[in-house]
Amino acid sequence: MRLHRFTASSNHKAISMIQDALGPDALVYSTRSVPEGIEMIAGLPDETEQHGEYPVSEFSSQDTLPRHGQGKNEFLQRPANQFPDFSLIEKLNKQLQIMNERVENLSKQVGSQLYEGFHISDDEHTTKRNLLFYHLTKLGFRGKFCQLFINRYFQSRNISDPVSFANIESDLRHFIQTMDDELIDDNRVCALIGPTGIGKTTTILKLAKRYLSKYGSDSLGIITTDYHDISGKNLLLHYQNIYNIDLEYADSPVELAMVIKSMRNKRLVLIDTHGVSQRDADNVARLRDLMEGQRERLTTHLVLPCNVQEPILDEIARGFKTTNMSGCILTKADECISMAPVLSVCINYGMKIAYICNGQNINTDIEIADPDAMLYQIMTESQDKKKSTEEHLLQNLVRISNQFSEGRYERS
């Protein structure tokens, strides 16, 4: 095939040059931008193909354009590999066709399993368990929670029942435990525990502000066991001065017992404990001993950040389970991609969720835990992620197609 190179300042001029030089049957094989403007490679389908090389005629908008079949052209010999490998395009098209057929068949299979039920496997129970595990992992759930969920899912259903998102969401709703009453409404001493940097002090102030708006400051007390934390100390002192809150410090079990006793007339006492690494068994034991003598009235709530991975959350919960946790409070919900990992851990350890904190604003960024709202976030995020993946795949296919049309595709 004899190819001709045309250079012009615009697409319109280049196409006009091609039609004038080669006639209406000319085919454009590639287009690319060059310093002079636009370069197009064109030829006629009925011209004799020359194997191994593509002779190319040079035309530019400054040349006197010959009519088709007239004039003499100076040909530049170029290696064939400098131009699109059209056999590669055919191979890619075949591969894409095979891939599309496989994806379509898989979609039909999964779709029928998910929405209509299915009877396509010799071991139908195993097939459905695998399908359910697949959907749980796509929602962001991991580890032993998936096995726990799958086992309970089929205990209350027939094997012929379809695996549906409606059933998954319904069962997840029953797994999530929340507090029966709001923490601040009970007459209690409440200690927040957990590692450093997960938002314990900020959460203490959010609870205090929530309490103040309902009951006032006279019946509220705050105790800190982390007086060496300068930033936390300053923050607590700042709000003590603003709202006239009783604030005390305790460094040992004896001191803590004395301070709690001095606040026995308070309706709610909040304890901001010092940060302890879940891997430091000795410090966790000291924290447990600090709390142990106050069990009659004291409850402990583990603070879990939503923005870390499930293995770390599991390690935190496992490290602090010896402190007899009454429940948990979730922080940094505004910084997480999905709440599925933290919910997995809460369910695995049987922790009731009291509140969810979703920002740094002391006045507004705390909410009573709502299972329906948490599930909505997980389901919505999963759909958004699926849509984003499909759009990314489509963009890549369009990019490759454009590279082929412009003769710029390179084999990796």
C-alpha positions as CSV (number, residue, x, y, z in Angstrom):
1,M,0.0,0.0,0.0
2,R,1.3,3.4,-0.9
3,L,0.8,6.0,1.8
4,H,1.0,9.8,1.5
5,R,1.8,12.3,4.2
6,F,-0.1,15.6,4.2
7,T,0.7,18.5,6.5
8,A,-1.6,21.5,6.9
9,S,-2.6,24.1,9.5
10,S,-6.0,22.5,10.2
11,N,-7.9,19.3,9.8
12,H,-10.2,20.9,7.2
13,K,-7.2,22.0,5.0
14,A,-5.5,18.6,5.4
15,I,-8.7,16.7,4.3
16,S,-9.1,19.1,1.3
17,M,-5.5,18.4,0.3
18,I,-6.1,14.6,0.5
19,Q,-9.3,14.8,-1.6
20,D,-7.5,17.0,-4.2
21,A,-4.5,14.7,-4.4
22,L,-6.0,11.2,-4.1
23,G,-9.7,11.7,-4.9
24,P,-12.9,10.8,-2.9
25,D,-11.9,7.2,-2.3
26,A,-8.9,8.1,-0.2
27,L,-8.6,6.7,3.4
28,V,-7.0,8.5,6.3
29,Y,-5.0,6.0,8.4
30,S,-3.6,8.3,11.1
31,T,-3.7,11.8,12.4
32,R,-1.3,13.6,14.7
33,S,-0.3,17.1,15.8
34,V,3.0,18.5,14.5
35,P,4.6,21.9,14.9
36,E,3.3,22.9,11.5
37,G,-0.3,22.0,12.5
38,I,-1.9,18.7,11.5
39,E,-0.2,15.7,9.8
40,M,-2.4,13.0,8.2
41,I,-1.3,9.7,6.6
42,A,-3.7,8.7,3.7
43,G,-3.8,6.3,0.9
44,L,-6.0,4.5,-1.6
45,P,-7.3,1.0,-0.9
46,D,-6.8,-0.3,-4.4
47,E,-3.1,0.8,-4.7
48,T,-0.5,-2.0,-4.8
49,E,0.7,-3.0,-1.4
50,Q,4.5,-3.1,-1.0
51,H,5.6,-5.6,1.6
52,G,8.0,-4.5,4.3
53,E,7.9,-0.8,3.5
54,Y,5.4,2.0,3.2
55,P,6.4,4.5,0.5
56,V,5.2,7.9,1.7
57,S,4.6,11.1,-0.4
58,E,5.1,14.4,1.3
59,F,2.5,17.1,0.8
60,S,2.1,20.4,2.7
61,S,-0.3,23.3,2.5
62,Q,2.4,25.4,0.9
63,D,2.8,23.0,-2.1
64,T,1.0,23.3,-5.4
65,L,-1.4,20.4,-5.0
66,P,-1.5,17.8,-7.8
67,R,-4.8,16.3,-8.9
68,H,-5.3,12.6,-8.5
69,G,-3.2,10.7,-11.0
70,Q,-1.2,13.8,-12.0
71,G,2.3,15.2,-11.1
72,K,5.4,13.6,-9.9
73,N,6.0,13.0,-6.2
74,E,9.2,12.4,-4.3
75,F,8.8,9.4,-2.1
76,L,10.4,9.0,1.3
77,Q,11.1,5.4,2.3
78,R,10.2,4.7,6.0
79,P,10.4,1.5,8.0
80,A,6.9,-0.1,8.4
81,N,7.2,-0.1,12.2
82,Q,7.0,3.7,12.3
83,F,3.3,3.5,11.2
84,P,0.4,1.7,12.9
85,D,0.6,-2.1,12.9
86,F,-2.9,-2.8,11.6
87,S,-2.6,-6.5,12.3
88,L,-2.2,-5.6,16.0
89,I,-5.5,-3.7,15.8
90,E,-7.2,-6.8,14.5
91,K,-5.7,-8.9,17.2
92,L,-6.8,-6.4,19.9
93,N,-10.3,-6.2,18.5
94,K,-10.6,-10.0,18.7
95,Q,-9.2,-10.0,22.2
96,L,-11.7,-7.3,23.2
97,Q,-14.5,-9.2,21.7
98,I,-13.6,-12.3,23.6
99,M,-13.3,-10.3,26.8
100,N,-16.6,-8.6,26.3
101,E,-18.3,-12.0,25.7
102,R,-16.8,-13.4,28.9
103,V,-17.8,-10.3,30.9
104,E,-21.3,-10.5,29.5
105,N,-21.6,-14.2,30.4
106,L,-20.3,-13.5,33.9
107,S,-22.7,-10.6,34.3
108,K,-25.6,-12.7,33.3
109,Q,-24.6,-15.5,35.7
110,V,-24.0,-13.1,38.6
111,G,-27.2,-11.2,37.8
112,S,-29.3,-14.3,37.8
113,Q,-27.7,-15.5,41.0
114,L,-28.2,-12.1,42.7
115,Y,-31.7,-11.2,41.6
116,E,-33.4,-14.4,40.4
117,G,-31.8,-17.3,42.2
118,F,-30.0,-20.0,40.3
119,H,-29.6,-23.7,39.9
120,I,-26.4,-24.0,37.9
121,S,-24.0,-25.7,40.3
122,D,-23.8,-29.3,41.5
123,D,-22.9,-27.9,44.9
124,E,-25.5,-25.1,45.1
125,H,-24.8,-24.3,48.7
126,T,-21.1,-23.8,48.1
127,T,-21.8,-21.7,45.1
128,K,-24.1,-19.4,47.0
129,R,-21.7,-19.1,49.9
130,N,-19.0,-18.0,47.5
131,L,-21.3,-15.5,45.9
132,L,-22.3,-14.1,49.3
133,F,-18.6,-13.8,50.3
134,Y,-17.9,-12.0,47.1
135,H,-20.6,-9.4,47.7
136,L,-19.5,-8.9,51.3
137,T,-15.9,-8.2,50.3
138,K,-17.1,-5.8,47.6
139,L,-19.0,-3.9,50.4
140,G,-15.7,-3.7,52.3
141,F,-16.2,-6.4,54.9
142,R,-13.3,-8.7,55.7
143,G,-12.0,-11.6,57.8
144,K,-13.9,-13.7,60.2
145,F,-16.9,-11.4,60.2
146,C,-17.7,-12.6,56.6
147,Q,-17.7,-16.3,57.7
148,L,-19.8,-15.4,60.7
149,F,-22.3,-13.6,58.5
150,I,-22.4,-16.3,55.9
151,N,-23.1,-19.0,58.5
152,R,-26.0,-17.1,60.1
153,Y,-27.3,-15.9,56.7
154,F,-28.2,-19.5,55.6
155,Q,-29.4,-20.6,59.0
156,S,-32.7,-18.7,58.5
157,R,-33.1,-19.3,54.8
158,N,-33.8,-22.2,52.3
159,I,-31.0,-23.0,49.9
160,S,-33.3,-22.1,47.0
161,D,-33.7,-18.5,48.2
162,P,-31.9,-16.0,46.1
163,V,-28.8,-14.1,47.4
164,S,-30.0,-10.5,47.2
165,F,-28.7,-7.1,48.4
166,A,-32.0,-6.6,50.2
167,N,-31.4,-9.8,52.3
168,I,-27.8,-8.8,52.9
169,E,-28.7,-5.3,54.1
170,S,-31.5,-6.7,56.3
171,D,-29.2,-9.2,58.0
172,L,-26.4,-6.6,58.4
173,R,-29.0,-4.4,60.2
174,H,-29.6,-7.1,62.8
175,F,-25.8,-7.6,63.4
176,I,-25.1,-4.0,64.3
177,Q,-25.7,-3.3,68.1
178,T,-26.2,0.2,69.5
179,M,-26.8,1.6,73.0
180,D,-30.4,1.3,74.3
181,D,-30.2,4.7,75.9
182,E,-28.0,7.7,75.2
183,L,-24.9,7.6,77.3
184,I,-25.3,11.1,78.7
185,D,-28.8,10.5,79.9
186,D,-27.8,8.0,82.6
187,N,-26.4,8.7,86.1
188,R,-22.9,7.3,85.5
189,V,-19.1,7.7,85.4
190,C,-17.9,7.1,81.9
191,A,-14.3,6.6,80.9
192,L,-13.0,6.8,77.3
193,I,-10.1,4.5,76.5
194,G,-7.9,3.8,73.5
195,P,-4.6,4.6,71.8
196,T,-3.1,8.1,71.5
197,G,-4.3,10.3,68.7
198,I,-7.8,8.8,68.0
199,G,-9.8,11.7,69.4
200,K,-10.6,10.9,73.0
201,T,-10.2,14.4,74.4
202,T,-12.2,15.9,71.5
203,T,-14.9,13.3,72.0
204,I,-15.0,14.1,75.8
205,L,-15.7,17.7,74.9
206,K,-18.4,16.8,72.4
207,L,-20.2,14.7,75.0
208,A,-19.8,17.5,77.5
209,K,-21.3,20.0,75.1
210,R,-24.1,17.7,74.3
211,Y,-24.8,17.2,78.0
212,L,-24.6,21.0,78.8
213,S,-27.3,21.7,76.2
214,K,-29.7,19.3,78.0
215,Y,-28.8,19.5,81.7
216,G,-26.4,22.4,82.3
217,S,-22.9,22.5,83.9
218,D,-23.7,22.1,87.6
219,S,-24.2,18.3,87.3
220,L,-21.3,17.6,85.0
221,G,-17.7,16.7,86.0
222,I,-14.6,15.9,83.9
223,I,-11.6,14.0,85.1
224,T,-8.4,13.6,83.1
225,T,-5.6,11.1,83.8
226,D,-3.4,12.5,81.1
227,Y,-2.4,15.9,82.6
228,H,1.0,15.7,80.7
229,D,-0.7,16.1,77.4
230,I,-0.3,19.8,76.9
231,S,-2.7,20.2,74.0
232,G,-5.4,18.1,75.7
233,K,-4.9,20.0,78.9
234,N,-5.2,23.4,77.3
235,L,-8.3,22.3,75.4
236,L,-10.0,21.1,78.6
237,L,-9.0,24.2,80.6
238,H,-10.4,26.4,77.8
239,Y,-13.8,24.8,78.0
240,Q,-13.7,24.7,81.8
241,N,-13.4,28.4,81.8
242,I,-16.1,29.0,79.2
243,Y,-18.7,26.7,80.7
244,N,-17.7,26.6,84.4
245,I,-17.2,22.8,84.4
246,D,-15.6,21.0,87.3
247,L,-12.3,19.6,86.0
248,E,-10.0,17.4,88.1
249,Y,-6.8,15.3,87.6
250,A,-6.0,11.8,88.8
251,D,-2.8,9.8,88.3
252,S,-3.4,6.7,90.3
253,P,-6.3,4.4,91.3
254,V,-6.3,6.0,94.8
255,E,-6.5,9.5,93.4
256,L,-9.2,8.5,90.9
257,A,-11.3,6.9,93.6
258,M,-11.0,10.1,95.7
259,V,-11.9,12.4,92.8
260,I,-14.9,10.3,91.8
261,K,-16.1,10.3,95.4
262,S,-15.7,14.1,95.5
263,M,-18.0,14.2,92.4
264,R,-20.6,11.8,93.7
265,N,-23.3,14.6,93.5
266,K,-22.6,14.9,89.7
267,R,-25.1,13.3,87.4
268,L,-22.4,12.6,84.8
269,V,-18.7,12.3,85.2
270,L,-16.5,11.9,82.1
271,I,-13.0,10.5,82.3
272,D,-10.4,11.3,79.7
273,T,-7.7,8.6,80.0
274,H,-4.2,8.8,78.8
275,G,-3.4,7.2,75.5
276,V,-2.2,3.6,75.7
277,S,-0.9,1.5,72.8
278,Q,-2.9,-1.7,72.3
279,R,0.5,-3.5,72.0
280,D,1.7,-2.3,75.5
281,A,0.2,-5.0,77.7
282,D,1.7,-3.5,80.9
283,N,0.1,-0.1,80.3
284,V,-3.2,-1.6,79.3
285,A,-3.1,-3.6,82.6
286,R,-2.3,-0.4,84.5
287,L,-5.3,1.3,82.8
288,R,-7.5,-1.7,83.7
289,D,-6.3,-1.4,87.4
290,L,-7.0,2.3,87.3
291,M,-10.6,1.6,86.4
292,E,-11.1,-1.6,88.3
293,G,-12.0,-0.2,91.7
294,Q,-14.9,1.9,90.3
295,R,-16.9,-0.8,88.7
296,E,-20.1,-0.1,90.6
297,R,-20.8,3.1,88.7
298,L,-18.1,3.3,86.0
299,T,-18.4,2.2,82.4
300,T,-15.6,2.2,79.8
301,H,-16.1,2.9,76.1
302,L,-13.4,2.2,73.6
303,V,-12.8,4.9,71.0
304,L,-12.2,3.5,67.5
305,P,-11.1,5.6,64.5
306,C,-13.0,4.7,61.3
307,N,-10.1,5.8,59.1
308,V,-7.7,2.9,59.7
309,Q,-7.7,-0.6,58.2
310,E,-9.5,-3.6,59.7
311,P,-6.4,-5.5,61.0
312,I,-5.4,-2.4,63.1
313,L,-8.9,-2.0,64.4
314,D,-9.0,-5.6,65.3
315,E,-5.7,-5.3,67.1
316,I,-7.0,-2.3,69.1
317,A,-10.2,-4.1,70.2
318,R,-8.2,-7.2,71.1
319,G,-5.7,-5.3,73.1
320,F,-8.3,-3.4,75.2
321,K,-10.9,-6.2,75.6
322,T,-9.5,-7.0,79.1
323,T,-10.7,-3.6,80.3
324,N,-14.3,-4.8,80.3
325,M,-15.6,-2.4,77.7
326,S,-19.2,-1.4,77.9
327,G,-19.3,-0.2,74.3
328,C,-17.5,2.0,71.8
329,I,-17.6,5.4,70.2
330,L,-16.5,5.7,66.5
331,T,-14.4,8.8,65.5
332,K,-13.1,10.2,62.2
333,A,-16.0,8.9,60.2
334,D,-15.6,11.9,57.9
335,E,-12.1,10.6,57.0
336,C,-13.0,7.0,56.1
337,I,-13.7,5.5,52.7
338,S,-16.1,2.9,54.1
339,M,-17.5,2.1,57.6
340,A,-17.5,-1.7,56.8
341,P,-14.1,-2.4,58.5
342,V,-14.9,-0.7,61.8
343,L,-18.4,-2.3,61.8
344,S,-16.8,-5.7,61.3
345,V,-14.7,-5.3,64.4
346,C,-17.6,-4.0,66.5
347,I,-19.7,-7.0,65.5
348,N,-16.8,-9.5,66.0
349,Y,-16.2,-8.2,69.6
350,G,-19.9,-7.7,70.4
351,M,-19.5,-4.0,71.1
352,K,-22.5,-1.7,71.2
353,I,-21.9,1.6,69.4
354,A,-22.9,4.7,71.3
355,Y,-21.9,7.6,69.0
356,I,-20.3,8.4,65.7
357,C,-18.1,11.5,65.4
358,N,-17.6,12.9,61.9
359,G,-15.5,16.0,62.3
360,Q,-13.7,18.4,64.6
361,N,-16.6,20.7,65.5
362,I,-17.3,20.3,69.2
363,N,-20.9,21.5,68.9
364,T,-22.2,19.6,65.9
365,D,-19.9,16.7,64.8
366,I,-21.3,13.9,67.0
367,E,-24.4,11.8,66.4
368,I,-26.2,8.9,68.1
369,A,-25.2,5.7,66.3
370,D,-27.9,4.9,63.7
371,P,-27.5,1.4,62.0
372,D,-29.6,2.5,59.0
373,A,-27.4,5.5,58.3
374,M,-24.2,3.4,58.6
375,L,-25.6,0.8,56.2
376,Y,-26.7,3.5,53.8
377,Q,-23.2,4.9,53.7
378,I,-21.7,1.4,53.0
379,M,-24.2,0.6,50.3
380,T,-23.9,4.0,48.6
381,E,-20.1,3.9,48.7
382,S,-20.1,0.4,47.1
383,Q,-22.3,1.6,44.2
384,D,-20.1,4.8,43.7
385,K,-17.0,2.6,43.6
386,K,-18.6,0.3,41.0
387,K,-19.6,3.3,38.9
388,S,-16.1,4.8,39.2
389,T,-14.4,1.5,38.1
390,E,-16.7,1.2,35.1
391,E,-16.0,4.8,34.1
392,H,-12.2,4.2,34.5
393,L,-12.4,1.1,32.3
394,L,-14.3,3.0,29.6
395,Q,-11.8,5.9,29.7
396,N,-8.9,3.4,29.1
397,L,-10.7,1.8,26.2
398,V,-11.4,5.2,24.6
399,R,-7.7,6.2,25.2
400,I,-6.4,3.1,23.5
401,S,-8.9,3.5,20.6
402,N,-7.7,7.1,20.1
403,Q,-4.1,6.0,20.1
404,F,-4.8,3.5,17.4
405,S,-6.6,6.0,15.2
406,E,-3.7,8.4,15.6
407,G,-1.0,5.7,15.0
408,R,0.5,6.3,18.5
409,Y,-0.2,2.9,20.1
410,E,2.9,1.2,21.4
411,R,3.0,-2.5,22.4
412,S,4.3,-3.0,26.0
